[in-house]
């Protein structure tokens, strides 16, 4: 599943060189460690930010469904933090299903 999403992203994206300001803006916050990435749950009254382990991309079906939903709604052209069209509690449940 991840390979398919990655191939779609690579085929649809275009290489654009980045200047120093854009590179600085793309650096992850300090609480995002190696092997993690940040996402934001955008539905509801408040958007919440989550730090997710990379292994969710390969062994968490609930999280992968949220990624597919994001692809349908936003496409592959998101800049900055990855937005997921779900409520924060829905994302917590998806991430918690992997931990149990």
Residue frames relative to the residue before (quaternion, step in Angstrom):
aa qw qx qy qz dx dy dz
X 1.0000 0.0000 0.0000 0.0000 0.00 0.00 0.00
X 0.6635 0.4983 -0.3014 0.4697 3.58 0.90 -0.95
X 0.6400 0.5291 -0.3316 0.4478 3.58 0.95 -0.83
X 0.6439 0.5188 -0.3201 0.4624 3.58 1.00 -0.80
X 0.6604 0.4923 -0.3065 0.4770 3.59 0.91 -0.88
X 0.6458 0.5230 -0.3171 0.4571 3.58 0.99 -0.84
X 0.6508 0.5117 -0.3173 0.4625 3.59 0.93 -0.88
X 0.6391 0.5166 -0.3288 0.4654 3.59 0.97 -0.84
X 0.6545 0.5154 -0.3140 0.4555 3.57 0.96 -0.88
X 0.6759 0.4930 -0.3000 0.4583 3.58 0.85 -0.95
X 0.6796 0.4949 -0.2999 0.4509 3.59 0.92 -0.83
X 0.7292 0.4259 -0.2435 0.4771 3.60 1.05 -0.69
X 0.6582 0.5108 -0.3293 0.4443 3.59 1.11 -0.41
X 0.2585 -0.7357 0.6065 0.1555 3.51 -1.27 0.45
X 0.4698 -0.6678 0.4943 0.2983 3.55 -0.99 0.77
X 0.0543 0.7699 -0.6335 0.0537 3.54 -0.89 1.00
X 0.4077 -0.7062 0.5121 0.2698 3.60 -0.70 0.98
X 0.2883 -0.7698 0.5509 0.1445 3.56 -1.05 0.81
X 0.3792 -0.6989 0.5480 0.2597 3.54 -1.04 0.70
X 0.7266 -0.4561 0.2917 0.4230 3.59 -1.27 0.24
X 0.6375 0.5337 -0.3375 0.4415 3.61 0.97 -0.78
X 0.6631 0.4868 -0.3050 0.4799 3.58 0.95 -0.85
X 0.6300 0.5299 -0.3388 0.4557 3.60 1.01 -0.75
X 0.6439 0.5102 -0.3234 0.4695 3.60 0.97 -0.79
X 0.6663 0.5066 -0.2993 0.4581 3.57 0.97 -0.85
X 0.6802 0.4985 -0.2872 0.4543 3.59 1.13 -0.58
X 0.4898 0.6570 -0.4499 0.3549 3.61 1.17 -0.23
X 0.4537 -0.6953 0.4765 0.2891 3.59 -0.87 0.87
X 0.5897 -0.5586 0.4362 0.3872 3.58 -1.16 0.50
X 0.6749 -0.5346 0.3317 0.3855 3.56 -1.19 0.47
X 0.6774 0.4938 -0.3152 0.4450 3.61 1.05 -0.58
X 0.5932 0.5018 -0.3836 0.4992 3.61 1.26 0.09
X 0.1784 -0.8231 0.5372 0.0464 3.53 -0.31 1.33
X 0.6868 -0.4268 0.3765 0.4521 3.53 -1.35 0.10
X 0.7773 0.2834 -0.2365 0.5096 3.58 -0.88 0.97
X 0.6858 0.4084 -0.2720 0.5375 3.57 1.29 0.24
X 0.0565 -0.7619 0.6394 0.0869 3.54 -1.35 0.20
X 0.4309 -0.7035 0.5104 0.2427 3.54 -1.23 0.48
X 0.0461 -0.7558 0.6527 0.0256 3.54 -1.18 0.72
X 0.2091 -0.7581 0.6001 0.1463 3.54 -1.26 0.34
X 0.3156 -0.7157 0.5950 0.1850 3.55 -0.99 0.94
X 0.2103 -0.8653 0.4510 0.0605 3.57 -0.37 1.26
X 0.6330 0.5301 -0.3580 0.4360 3.63 1.13 -0.25
X 0.6635 0.4829 -0.3772 0.4293 3.54 -1.20 0.57
X 0.7387 -0.4304 0.2997 0.4235 3.53 -1.34 -0.09
X 0.7968 0.1455 -0.0492 0.5843 3.57 1.01 -0.84
X 0.3345 -0.7154 0.5762 0.2105 3.57 -0.99 0.85
X 0.1390 -0.8022 0.5785 0.0509 3.58 -0.78 1.03
X 0.3263 -0.7365 0.5691 0.1653 3.53 -1.11 0.83
X 0.0915 -0.7904 0.6056 0.0133 3.55 -1.03 0.91
X 0.2738 -0.7067 0.6230 0.1937 3.54 -1.19 0.58
X 0.1136 -0.8244 0.5542 -0.0183 3.55 -0.64 1.21
X 0.4600 -0.6602 0.5222 0.2826 3.57 -1.11 0.74
X 0.5738 -0.6193 0.4190 0.3342 3.59 -1.04 0.77
X 0.6195 0.5669 -0.3671 0.4001 3.61 1.02 -0.61
X 0.4912 0.6359 -0.4401 0.4009 3.62 1.23 -0.11
X 0.6124 0.5718 -0.3440 0.4239 3.57 1.19 -0.49
X 0.7637 0.3564 -0.2040 0.4980 3.57 1.17 -0.37
X 0.8375 0.1816 -0.0852 0.5082 3.61 1.01 -0.54
X 0.6218 0.4885 -0.3774 0.4820 3.59 1.01 0.74
X 0.2621 -0.8141 0.4985 0.1414 3.60 0.03 1.29
X 0.6381 0.5316 -0.3399 0.4412 3.62 0.98 -0.74
X 0.6626 0.4850 -0.3049 0.4824 3.59 1.00 -0.80
X 0.6321 0.5359 -0.3291 0.4528 3.60 1.01 -0.78
X 0.6206 0.5273 -0.3437 0.4677 3.59 1.08 -0.67
X 0.6361 0.5128 -0.3274 0.4745 3.58 1.06 -0.71
X 0.6251 0.5249 -0.3358 0.4700 3.60 1.08 -0.68
X 0.6400 0.5129 -0.3233 0.4720 3.59 1.01 -0.77
X 0.6250 0.5299 -0.3227 0.4738 3.56 1.07 -0.79
X 0.6442 0.5114 -0.3119 0.4755 3.60 1.03 -0.80
X 0.6207 0.5366 -0.3395 0.4599 3.59 1.03 -0.77
X 0.6695 0.5046 -0.3016 0.4541 3.58 0.91 -0.92
X 0.7394 0.4314 -0.2362 0.4598 3.57 0.92 -0.89
X 0.8215 0.2553 -0.0975 0.5004 3.59 0.84 -0.98
X 0.3848 -0.7025 0.5042 0.3229 3.59 1.13 -0.52
X 0.6408 -0.5373 0.3926 0.3827 3.56 -1.27 -0.35
X 0.5690 0.6355 -0.3602 0.3776 3.61 1.19 0.17
X 0.3148 0.7525 -0.5234 0.2463 3.62 1.07 0.55
X 0.2131 -0.7563 0.6055 0.1262 3.55 -1.02 0.80
X 0.7885 0.2782 -0.2146 0.5048 3.56 -1.03 0.74
X 0.8251 -0.1806 0.1539 0.5128 3.53 -1.10 -0.74
X 0.4950 -0.6646 0.4813 0.2859 3.56 -1.05 0.81
X 0.2133 -0.7852 0.5733 0.0958 3.58 -0.70 1.12
X 0.1376 -0.7707 0.6188 0.0643 3.54 -0.97 0.93
X 0.3624 -0.7537 0.5048 0.2138 3.61 -0.75 1.00
X 0.4868 0.6136 -0.4727 0.4038 3.54 0.37 1.27
X 0.5522 -0.5729 0.4764 0.3742 3.55 -1.30 0.22
X 0.6417 -0.5505 0.3650 0.3897 3.59 -1.11 0.58
X 0.6637 0.5011 -0.3245 0.4507 3.61 0.94 -0.77
X 0.6032 0.5445 -0.3521 0.4645 3.60 1.14 -0.60
X 0.6589 0.4879 -0.3015 0.4866 3.59 1.00 -0.82
X 0.6173 0.5366 -0.3417 0.4629 3.60 1.02 -0.75
X 0.6494 0.5072 -0.3144 0.4714 3.59 0.97 -0.84
X 0.6518 0.5145 -0.3170 0.4582 3.59 0.95 -0.87
X 0.6910 0.4544 -0.2802 0.4873 3.58 0.92 -0.84
X 0.6526 0.5185 -0.3094 0.4577 3.57 1.06 -0.71
X 0.5922 0.5797 -0.3709 0.4192 3.60 1.08 -0.61
X 0.6453 0.5072 -0.3149 0.4766 3.58 1.13 -0.59
X 0.6739 0.5274 -0.2916 0.4273 3.57 1.01 -0.81
X 0.6536 0.5387 -0.3175 0.4264 3.58 1.11 -0.62
